[in-house]
Amino acid sequence: MPPPSTRTARRGTSQARLQRENTHDEIYEKIYVAILEHRLHPGTKLGEERLAEIFNVSRARIREVLARLAHEQIVEIFPQRGAYVARPTVEQTLDVFEARRLIEPAVLRRLIGTLTPEKLAKLRQHQELELDARRRDDKRAVIRLSGEFHSLAAELAGNTALARSMRELSMLTCLMIFLYDAPTATSCRADEHSQIIDAIGKRDASRAERLMLQHLDHIERSMKLDGGDEPVDLEAIFKS
């Protein structure tokens, strides 16, 4: 058995590592949610020095977070220029919807095949949160919850690879909705989510898949090929 001093040092090292990981995850989630809620717009520059000041961490820590977001295609990093919130092109938008049309029916089939009352309850609870946000006209919450509905379905399906892919695709879709000026009320309608959940509850895979494909068609058709750039105050976003 190692001496007490060694055990204490190991505990200290483990605690420090855990604290670093928590800080990394917290910063990641704050940036992720800010993008998801359209508080950070496509093309916004994410300056390392400014973010390090805002979150009171080193630039190296910010660089790690931005690299993680870049790996998920949410952020683009350009040599000598820095990191920016991704601006998906029209071609990339079409690619994302093609991928979603292939993946989401598979998600629904797997979810229905492993459905439990608890899983169905989680979907309905999430839908209630979305409906409440719509009643309150909380547009940011509506955007976030609408995207998270699709990610939640993939998580409940129980396939980690599908869940990871769906999270990335949902985030990219949220960027596209903003970039191509799609009205949220039209692009991701609450009643369509409700119909999909009802079909899942009845274990009607063919209907659930058909409704999901129609839903994706509605989102894609709501998009326009224009968008605007507005200056963004990073400190106001993360300190508010």
C-alpha positions as CSV (number, residue, x, y, z in Angstrom):
1,M,0.0,0.0,0.0
2,P,1.4,3.4,-0.9
3,P,2.2,5.8,1.9
4,P,-0.5,8.4,3.0
5,S,1.4,11.3,1.3
6,T,1.3,9.4,-2.0
7,R,-2.4,8.6,-1.7
8,T,-3.1,12.3,-0.9
9,A,-1.1,13.4,-3.9
10,R,-3.0,11.0,-6.1
11,R,-6.4,12.2,-4.8
12,G,-5.3,15.8,-5.4
13,T,-4.3,14.9,-9.0
14,S,-7.6,13.2,-9.6
15,Q,-9.6,16.1,-8.2
16,A,-7.6,18.6,-10.3
17,R,-8.2,16.4,-13.4
18,L,-12.0,16.2,-12.6
19,Q,-12.2,19.9,-12.1
20,R,-10.5,20.5,-15.4
21,E,-12.9,18.1,-17.1
22,N,-15.9,19.8,-15.5
23,T,-14.7,23.2,-16.5
24,H,-14.2,22.0,-20.1
25,D,-17.7,20.4,-20.2
26,E,-19.4,23.5,-18.7
27,I,-17.8,25.8,-21.3
28,Y,-18.6,23.4,-24.1
29,E,-22.2,23.2,-23.0
30,K,-22.6,27.0,-22.7
31,I,-21.2,27.6,-26.2
32,Y,-23.2,24.7,-27.6
33,V,-26.5,25.9,-26.1
34,A,-25.8,29.5,-27.2
35,I,-25.4,28.2,-30.8
36,L,-28.5,26.0,-30.5
37,E,-30.6,28.9,-29.2
38,H,-29.4,31.2,-32.0
39,R,-27.7,33.6,-29.6
40,L,-24.4,32.9,-31.4
41,H,-25.1,33.2,-35.1
42,P,-23.4,31.3,-38.0
43,G,-20.1,33.0,-38.9
44,T,-19.6,34.6,-35.5
45,K,-15.9,34.8,-34.6
46,L,-15.1,32.9,-31.3
47,G,-11.9,34.7,-30.2
48,E,-9.8,32.6,-27.8
49,E,-8.6,35.5,-25.8
50,R,-12.0,37.0,-25.3
51,L,-13.6,33.7,-24.3
52,A,-10.7,33.0,-22.0
53,E,-11.5,36.3,-20.2
54,I,-15.2,35.6,-20.1
55,F,-14.9,32.1,-18.6
56,N,-11.8,33.0,-16.5
57,V,-9.7,30.1,-18.0
58,S,-6.6,29.8,-20.1
59,R,-6.6,30.1,-23.8
60,A,-5.4,26.5,-24.0
61,R,-8.6,25.4,-22.3
62,I,-10.7,27.4,-24.8
63,R,-8.7,25.9,-27.6
64,E,-9.6,22.4,-26.4
65,V,-13.3,23.3,-26.3
66,L,-13.2,24.9,-29.8
67,A,-11.4,21.8,-31.1
68,R,-14.1,19.6,-29.7
69,L,-16.8,21.8,-31.3
70,A,-14.9,21.8,-34.6
71,H,-14.7,18.0,-34.5
72,E,-18.5,18.0,-34.4
73,Q,-18.6,20.5,-37.3
74,I,-20.4,23.1,-35.2
75,V,-17.3,25.4,-35.3
76,E,-14.9,26.0,-38.2
77,I,-11.2,26.7,-37.4
78,F,-9.1,28.5,-40.0
79,P,-5.3,28.8,-39.8
80,Q,-4.2,32.4,-39.0
81,R,-7.8,33.5,-38.7
82,G,-9.3,31.6,-35.7
83,A,-12.5,29.9,-34.9
84,Y,-16.0,30.8,-36.2
85,V,-19.5,29.3,-35.7
86,A,-20.0,27.2,-38.7
87,R,-21.9,28.6,-41.8
88,P,-23.2,25.5,-43.6
89,T,-23.4,25.9,-47.3
90,V,-26.5,25.0,-49.4
91,E,-24.7,21.9,-50.5
92,Q,-24.0,20.9,-46.9
93,T,-27.6,21.6,-45.9
94,L,-28.8,19.2,-48.6
95,D,-26.3,16.6,-47.4
96,V,-27.5,17.0,-43.8
97,F,-31.1,16.4,-44.7
98,E,-30.1,13.4,-46.9
99,A,-28.3,12.0,-43.8
100,R,-31.3,12.7,-41.6
101,R,-33.7,10.9,-43.9
102,L,-31.5,7.8,-43.7
103,I,-30.7,7.9,-40.0
104,E,-34.0,9.0,-38.3
105,P,-36.2,6.2,-39.7
106,A,-33.5,3.8,-38.3
107,V,-33.7,5.6,-35.0
108,L,-37.4,5.2,-34.8
109,R,-37.4,1.5,-35.7
110,R,-34.9,0.9,-33.0
111,L,-36.7,3.0,-30.4
112,I,-40.0,1.3,-31.1
113,G,-38.3,-2.1,-30.9
114,T,-37.0,-1.3,-27.5
115,L,-39.8,0.9,-26.3
116,T,-40.7,1.0,-22.6
117,P,-43.3,3.0,-20.7
118,E,-40.4,5.0,-19.2
119,K,-39.0,5.9,-22.6
120,L,-42.4,7.0,-23.9
121,A,-42.9,9.1,-20.8
122,K,-39.6,10.9,-21.4
123,L,-40.7,11.8,-24.9
124,R,-44.0,13.1,-23.7
125,Q,-42.4,15.1,-20.9
126,H,-40.0,16.7,-23.4
127,Q,-42.9,17.5,-25.6
128,E,-44.7,19.2,-22.7
129,L,-41.7,21.4,-22.2
130,E,-41.7,22.3,-25.9
131,L,-45.5,23.1,-25.8
132,D,-45.0,25.2,-22.7
133,A,-42.2,27.2,-24.3
134,R,-44.4,27.8,-27.3
135,R,-47.3,29.0,-25.1
136,R,-44.8,31.4,-23.4
137,D,-43.5,32.5,-26.8
138,D,-40.0,31.7,-25.6
139,K,-38.4,31.4,-29.1
140,R,-35.0,30.4,-27.8
141,A,-36.4,27.6,-25.7
142,V,-38.6,26.5,-28.6
143,I,-35.5,26.3,-30.9
144,R,-33.5,24.4,-28.4
145,L,-36.2,21.9,-27.4
146,S,-37.2,21.3,-31.0
147,G,-33.7,20.2,-31.9
148,E,-33.3,18.3,-28.6
149,F,-36.4,16.2,-29.4
150,H,-34.7,14.5,-32.2
151,S,-31.5,13.9,-30.2
152,L,-33.6,12.6,-27.3
153,A,-35.3,10.0,-29.5
154,A,-31.9,8.8,-30.7
155,E,-30.6,8.6,-27.1
156,L,-33.6,6.6,-26.0
157,A,-33.1,4.2,-29.0
158,G,-30.0,3.1,-27.2
159,N,-27.4,3.2,-29.9
160,T,-24.6,5.6,-28.9
161,A,-23.3,6.0,-32.5
162,L,-26.8,7.0,-33.7
163,A,-27.2,9.3,-30.8
164,R,-23.9,11.1,-31.4
165,S,-24.7,11.5,-35.1
166,M,-28.2,12.8,-34.4
167,R,-26.9,15.3,-31.9
168,E,-24.5,16.7,-34.5
169,L,-27.1,16.7,-37.3
170,S,-29.7,18.4,-35.1
171,M,-27.2,21.2,-34.2
172,L,-26.2,21.7,-37.8
173,T,-29.9,21.9,-38.7
174,C,-30.5,24.6,-36.1
175,L,-27.6,26.6,-37.6
176,M,-29.2,26.1,-41.1
177,I,-32.6,27.2,-39.8
178,F,-31.1,30.5,-38.7
179,L,-28.8,31.0,-41.6
180,Y,-31.5,30.4,-44.2
181,D,-34.1,32.4,-42.3
182,A,-36.6,29.6,-41.7
183,P,-39.3,30.5,-39.2
184,T,-39.2,28.1,-36.3
185,A,-43.0,27.9,-36.0
186,T,-43.1,26.6,-39.6
187,S,-39.9,24.6,-39.7
188,C,-40.3,22.4,-36.6
189,R,-44.0,22.3,-35.7
190,A,-45.0,21.0,-32.3
191,D,-48.0,19.1,-33.6
192,E,-45.7,17.1,-35.9
193,H,-43.6,16.0,-32.9
194,S,-46.8,15.0,-31.1
195,Q,-48.0,12.9,-34.0
196,I,-44.6,11.1,-34.2
197,I,-44.8,10.4,-30.4
198,D,-48.3,9.0,-30.8
199,A,-47.2,6.7,-33.5
200,I,-44.2,5.6,-31.4
201,G,-46.6,4.9,-28.5
202,K,-48.7,2.7,-30.8
203,R,-45.6,0.9,-32.0
204,D,-46.6,1.9,-35.5
205,A,-43.1,2.0,-37.1
206,S,-44.3,2.6,-40.7
207,R,-46.5,5.6,-39.6
208,A,-43.8,7.0,-37.4
209,E,-41.2,6.8,-40.2
210,R,-43.6,8.4,-42.7
211,L,-44.4,11.3,-40.3
212,M,-40.7,11.9,-39.6
213,L,-39.9,12.1,-43.3
214,Q,-42.7,14.5,-43.9
215,H,-41.5,16.5,-40.9
216,L,-38.0,16.7,-42.4
217,D,-39.5,17.8,-45.7
218,H,-41.3,20.6,-44.0
219,I,-38.2,21.8,-42.2
220,E,-36.1,21.8,-45.4
221,R,-38.9,23.5,-47.5
222,S,-39.1,26.3,-44.9
223,M,-35.6,27.4,-45.6
224,K,-34.6,30.4,-47.7
225,L,-31.2,31.0,-49.4
226,D,-30.5,34.3,-47.6
227,G,-29.3,35.4,-44.2
228,G,-27.9,38.3,-42.5
229,D,-24.8,39.1,-40.4
230,E,-25.1,41.1,-37.2
231,P,-22.3,41.9,-34.7
232,V,-22.4,39.8,-31.6
233,D,-21.2,40.7,-28.1
234,L,-19.7,37.5,-26.7
235,E,-19.6,38.9,-23.1
236,A,-23.3,39.8,-23.2
237,I,-24.2,36.3,-24.3
238,F,-22.3,34.4,-21.7
239,K,-22.6,36.9,-18.8
240,S,-26.3,37.4,-19.1
